[in-house]
Amino acid sequence: PDMNQQTERVGSPWQLKGALCTWSGSSNSSTGYSRTQKIVFDGQGNYQYGSESSFSSDAGIAYGGNPTVETGTYSVGETTVTLYAQSGESYQLQVNMRQNNGMIAELMYDGTLYATGLCE
């Protein structure tokens, strides 16, 4: 692929690579239940989504038979990222923050923030 074509304003998959996470927990729960949900993007248009515990390693995209991990493809727009799940569902996430180099650091979905900084 010609790297010079990545200067257009419409986003390219390379602008979204790595893991974005969200942490959800209930402070009024006696069990102290919490979970981290994670979306891993490979920078080439494929993603995996699941809870933190469903990823066996930080090796990135691992196409295993894990039933709790959803896989699909994604497209990057100027202000949104759309996930196309293998189940046929599609999800539109708002781009909340871009870094100076164009890489997306934060996404918002239905009031939930997914951010690279929330992945521990």
C-alpha positions in Angstrom: 0.0 0.0 0.0 1.1 3.6 -0.7 1.7 5.4 2.5 1.1 8.7 0.9 -2.6 8.0 0.6 -3.0 8.3 4.4 -3.1 12.1 4.3 -6.8 12.3 3.4 -9.1 13.6 6.2 -11.3 10.6 6.3 -9.9 8.2 8.8 -7.9 5.1 8.1 -7.7 1.9 10.1 -4.1 2.7 11.1 -5.4 5.6 13.2 -6.8 3.1 15.7 -4.4 0.5 16.9 -4.0 -1.2 20.2 -6.4 -1.6 23.1 -9.0 0.8 24.4 -10.6 -0.1 27.7 -13.5 0.9 29.9 -13.8 0.1 33.6 -17.2 -0.5 35.1 -18.0 -1.3 38.7 -20.7 -0.7 41.2 -19.7 1.2 44.3 -22.9 0.4 46.2 -22.4 -3.4 45.7 -21.3 -5.5 48.6 -19.5 -7.9 46.3 -17.3 -5.2 44.9 -17.9 -6.5 41.4 -16.1 -4.7 38.6 -14.9 -5.5 35.2 -12.8 -4.0 32.5 -14.0 -4.3 29.0 -11.5 -4.1 26.2 -11.5 -3.5 22.5 -8.3 -4.4 20.7 -7.8 -3.0 17.3 -5.1 -4.4 14.9 -4.7 -1.2 12.9 -5.8 -3.0 9.7 -9.6 -3.0 10.2 -10.1 -5.9 12.5 -11.1 -5.8 16.2 -11.7 -8.0 19.2 -14.1 -7.0 22.0 -14.5 -8.7 25.4 -14.0 -8.4 29.1 -10.4 -8.2 30.4 -10.6 -11.7 31.7 -11.4 -13.2 28.4 -8.1 -12.2 26.9 -5.5 -14.8 27.8 -2.5 -12.5 27.0 -1.6 -9.1 25.8 -0.3 -10.5 22.5 -3.0 -8.4 20.8 -5.3 -10.1 18.3 -5.5 -13.8 19.0 -8.2 -15.5 17.0 -9.1 -18.2 19.4 -12.4 -20.0 20.0 -13.2 -17.9 23.1 -17.0 -17.5 23.2 -16.8 -14.4 25.3 -14.7 -12.5 22.7 -16.5 -10.8 19.8 -14.6 -10.2 16.6 -15.4 -8.1 13.6 -14.2 -5.3 11.4 -14.1 -1.5 11.9 -14.0 1.6 9.9 -12.6 5.0 11.0 -14.4 8.1 10.0 -13.7 11.7 10.8 -15.6 11.9 14.1 -16.9 8.3 14.5 -15.6 4.7 14.5 -18.0 2.0 13.3 -17.7 -1.6 14.5 -19.2 -4.3 12.3 -19.6 -7.4 14.5 -19.7 -10.8 13.0 -23.1 -11.2 14.5 -24.4 -8.6 12.0 -24.7 -5.9 14.6 -23.0 -2.5 14.0 -22.0 0.0 16.7 -21.1 3.6 16.1 -18.6 5.1 18.6 -17.8 8.8 18.8 -14.1 9.8 18.6 -13.5 11.6 21.9 -9.8 12.4 21.6 -7.2 12.2 18.9 -3.5 12.6 19.4 -1.5 15.1 17.4 -0.4 12.3 15.1 -4.0 11.4 14.2 -4.1 8.3 16.4 -7.3 7.9 18.3 -6.9 7.7 22.0 -10.5 7.8 23.3 -13.9 6.6 22.1 -17.3 7.2 23.6 -20.2 4.8 23.2 -23.5 5.3 24.9 -22.0 7.5 27.6 -19.1 5.1 28.2 -15.6 6.2 27.7 -13.1 3.7 26.1 -9.6 5.0 26.4 -6.0 3.8 26.0 -5.2 5.2 29.4 -7.8 2.9 31.1 -6.0 -0.2 30.0 -3.8 -1.4 32.8 
